Amino acid sequence: MYSTTLADPRIDLVNAASLFYQHGWMVGTAGNLSTRLPDGSFWITASGCLKGELTVDNFVRVYPDGRVESSANSKPSSETSIHQCIYNLFPEAQACYHIHSVEANLVSSLAETGKLPLPSLEMLKGLGIWEENPCCLMSVFHNYLQVDRIADEIKERFSTNPPKIPALLIRNHGVTVWAESTVQARVYIEVLEYIFRYMVAARKMG
């Protein structure tokens, strides 16, 4: 079993969930967070847990072969297959965060071809886009009831056409990011939510 220490990566996930809950991005049991361990397994939030009240015991360990280590009363998030897909596609990824925000859902409806054009804001640098007046398209996927189907489409699209930014939208569902650390994943979430708020405000002005 994995011991709980000051270096326990689940602590970062608990703190991130608390922050996102306060922002209204992980209300109730919505959303899921994970972080990968050196052996390729990853901790992911257990299904049905209140995100504003998580503890290190509210996580399930999933191994590369699909084996799950959990207590009798816990099962991994229903969207575990998406996290597995991201970790398989991007070996450098050490964390994967998925939240549900009002703005993410609103802007997802603006994508007509599976791609959402992001405005060329200075904040794009926070996503690794260091270009003048960049053309940045964010991948958007259909929100199938069968989550494995979403994961399959992510794998199919990104295997042949890697995304420009480490993020994707699921239409009328939420945003998912992946990063080389839990801290960087939190940064990506905050940057994207700023951009989404800008896009919603800009449409109101127009």
Secondary structure by P-SEA (a helix, b strand, c coil): ccccccccaaaaaaaaaaaaaaacccccccccccccccccbbbbbcccccccccccccbbbbccccccccccccccccaaaaaaaaaaacccccbbbbbbbaaaaaaaaaccccbbbbccccccccccccccccbbbbbbbcccccaaaaaaaaaaaaaccccccccccccccbbbbbcccaaaaaaaaaaaaaaaaaaaaaaaac
